[in-house]
Amino acid sequence: MWANQSSHSGLILESPIIIVDLGLGNLGSVGSLLDRLNVPWVSSEQPVVGTIYILPGVGAFDHGIARLRSTGWADFLISEAPTKAIIGLCLGMQLLCEGSEEGAESGLHLLPGRFRRFAGGKTAERILKVPHMGWNVVSATAHCPSWLEHSIQNSRYYFVHSFYYEGPDEVAKLGETIYGFGFTSIVGRGKIYGLQFHPEKSHKFGVELMRALLKEIGK
């Protein structure tokens, strides 16, 4: 377990944020983002009780869900979801959902929807490479709450992913990004949110988005 010594001066939280350590993401970058917000946090390979959980990750879907199950995090997060807040980042967002074309395993089903692979190709303006990599903007959908719309306005975020979200619940689709077509890049329901991009690699834009998100779900 790994913890910081930050004070509560940035945000008032009841307990440290728990970063789920699956060995599949740069936890140092996520921790550094939380340090900039002056909030306490710990990371753990085993389930630890908290009020806010962050599930980061890069890599393959099936490997990620296998790690969640083998460490006990899968059942634990499912049991915590009705009353606690969970944020999934990149692969973490995908693991919170139902599944992905990338693998055969089922996700946690804490958010509706599945993931499809980008086809790539060309548009009149650009060649669409896979993975979708680099800086891009996120626009508010019709169901985006005002606090989130204000946070993402005039911002840009860093993406690295080959699969995009598709889901049946339009109300859960809060942010959209264009890469040849519009795909959902922020999904949320209750206190569970998925961000397809990496806020921890998105400099001041990621910091401000996480500040707004933690303030909202930490109430």
C-alpha positions in Angstrom: 0.0 0.0 0.0 1.2 3.5 -0.9 -0.1 6.7 0.5 0.5 10.5 0.4 0.5 13.0 3.2 -1.7 15.7 1.5 -4.1 17.8 3.6 -7.8 18.4 3.0 -7.3 22.0 1.8 -8.4 21.4 -1.8 -11.5 19.2 -1.2 -13.2 18.0 1.9 -13.4 14.2 1.8 -14.5 11.8 4.6 -11.6 9.4 3.9 -8.7 8.8 1.6 -9.4 8.0 -2.1 -8.6 4.4 -2.9 -6.7 3.8 -6.1 -7.3 0.2 -7.3 -3.8 -1.2 -8.1 -4.1 -3.9 -10.8 -0.6 -3.4 -12.0 -2.1 -2.1 -15.3 -1.7 1.7 -15.0 0.6 4.5 -14.0 -0.6 4.9 -10.4 2.1 7.5 -9.8 0.5 9.8 -12.4 -3.0 9.4 -10.8 -1.5 10.0 -7.4 0.3 13.1 -8.6 -3.0 14.5 -9.9 -4.6 13.9 -6.5 -1.6 15.5 -4.8 -2.3 18.6 -6.9 -5.8 18.6 -5.5 -4.5 18.3 -1.9 -6.6 15.2 -1.2 -5.4 12.1 0.7 -5.2 8.8 -1.1 -3.9 5.3 -0.9 -3.4 2.6 -3.5 -3.9 -1.1 -2.8 -3.6 -4.4 -4.6 -6.3 -5.8 -2.2 -9.8 -4.5 -1.5 -9.8 -1.6 1.1 -12.9 0.1 2.3 -13.3 3.7 1.2 -15.9 6.2 0.0 -14.4 6.9 -3.4 -12.5 4.4 -5.6 -10.5 5.2 -8.7 -10.0 2.3 -11.2 -7.2 3.2 -13.7 -5.8 1.0 -16.3 -4.1 0.4 -19.7 -3.9 -2.8 -21.7 -6.3 -5.6 -22.6 -9.8 -6.0 -21.3 -9.7 -9.7 -20.5 -6.4 -9.3 -18.6 -7.8 -6.4 -16.6 -11.0 -8.2 -15.6 -9.0 -11.3 -14.7 -6.9 -9.2 -12.4 -10.0 -7.7 -10.8 -11.4 -11.1 -10.1 -8.1 -12.7 -8.8 -7.5 -9.9 -6.4 -11.0 -9.8 -5.0 -11.6 -6.3 -6.3 -14.3 -7.4 -8.7 -16.8 -8.7 -6.1 -15.8 -5.9 -3.7 -16.5 -3.1 -6.1 -19.8 -4.6 -7.1 -20.8 -4.8 -3.4 -19.7 -1.2 -2.8 -21.3 0.3 -5.9 -24.8 0.9 -4.4 -23.5 3.4 -1.8 -20.0 4.4 -2.8 -18.5 6.4 -5.7 -16.3 4.8 -8.4 -14.4 6.5 -11.2 -13.0 4.4 -14.1 -10.2 5.8 -16.3 -9.6 4.5 -19.8 -9.4 0.7 -19.4 -11.0 1.2 -16.0 -14.0 2.8 -17.7 -14.3 -0.3 -19.9 -14.1 -2.7 -17.0 -17.0 -1.0 -15.3 -19.2 -1.7 -18.2 -20.6 -4.9 -19.7 -17.9 -6.1 -22.0 -15.7 -5.4 -25.1 -15.1 -6.8 -28.5 -11.5 -7.0 -27.5 -12.1 -10.0 -25.3 -14.6 -12.7 -24.3 -15.0 -11.9 -20.6 -17.8 -10.1 -19.0 -17.2 -6.7 -17.3 -18.5 -5.6 -13.9 -21.9 -4.4 -15.3 -21.8 -1.3 -13.0 -22.4 0.9 -16.1 -24.5 0.0 -19.1 -22.9 -0.5 -22.5 -20.1 -2.3 -24.4 -17.1 -1.4 -26.4 -16.5 -1.7 -30.2 -13.2 -1.4 -32.0 -12.4 1.7 -34.1 -12.4 0.7 -37.8 -9.9 3.4 -38.8 -9.9 4.7 -42.3 -10.0 8.3 -43.8 -12.2 11.3 -43.6 -12.0 14.4 -45.8 -9.8 16.0 -43.1 -7.6 13.2 -41.8 -6.5 9.7 -41.6 -8.0 7.9 -38.7 -5.4 5.7 -37.1 -6.1 3.0 -34.5 -5.5 3.5 -31.6 -7.1 7.0 -31.2 -4.1 8.7 -29.6 -3.4 12.3 -28.6 -5.3 15.4 -27.5 -9.0 15.8 -28.2 -12.0 17.7 -26.9 -15.0 16.5 -25.0 -18.4 18.2 -25.7 -21.4 18.1 -23.3 -24.4 16.0 -24.4 -28.0 16.9 -23.8 -27.9 15.0 -20.5 -24.6 16.5 -19.2 -25.1 18.1 -15.8 -24.2 21.8 -15.5 -21.3 21.3 -13.2 -19.7 18.9 -15.6 -20.5 21.0 -18.7 -18.8 23.9 -17.1 -15.7 21.8 -16.2 -15.1 20.4 -19.7 -15.8 23.6 -21.6 -12.8 24.9 -23.5 -10.7 21.9 -22.3 -8.9 19.1 -24.0 -7.8 15.7 -22.8 -5.3 13.0 -23.7 -6.7 9.8 -25.3 -5.1 6.4 -26.0 -7.6 3.7 -26.9 -8.6 1.4 -29.7 -12.2 0.7 -28.5 -15.1 3.1 -28.1 -18.2 3.0 -26.0 -21.7 2.1 -27.2 -24.6 2.0 -24.8 -28.5 1.9 -24.7 -29.0 4.5 -21.9 -28.9 7.9 -23.4 -29.1 9.6 -20.0 -25.9 8.0 -19.0 -24.0 9.5 -21.9 -22.6 12.8 -20.6 -19.6 13.7 -22.8 -18.9 13.1 -26.5 -15.7 13.2 -28.6 -15.3 13.2 -32.4 -12.9 10.8 -34.0 -14.4 10.3 -37.5 -17.7 10.1 -35.7 -19.1 11.0 -32.3 -18.5 8.5 -29.5 -19.3 8.7 -25.8 -16.2 9.7 -23.8 -17.8 10.3 -20.4 -20.5 8.0 -19.1 -22.1 8.2 -15.6 -24.9 7.0 -13.6 -25.4 7.8 -9.9 -22.0 8.1 -8.4 -20.3 5.8 -10.9 -18.4 7.5 -13.8 -16.2 6.4 -16.6 -13.7 8.6 -18.5 -12.3 7.2 -21.7 -9.4 9.6 -21.6 -6.5 10.0 -19.1 -7.2 13.0 -16.8 -3.9 12.2 -15.1 -2.1 12.9 -18.4 -4.2 15.9 -19.3 -2.4 18.6 -17.3 -4.5 21.5 -15.9 -7.6 20.3 -17.8 -7.5 16.9 -16.1 -6.9 18.4 -12.7 -9.9 20.8 -13.0 -12.2 18.0 -14.2 -11.2 15.7 -11.4 -11.7 18.6 -8.9 -15.2 19.1 -10.1 -16.0 15.3 -10.2 -14.6 14.6 -6.8 -16.5 17.6 -5.4 -19.8 16.3 -6.9 -19.5 12.6 -5.9 -17.9 13.4 -2.5 -21.0 15.1 -1.2 
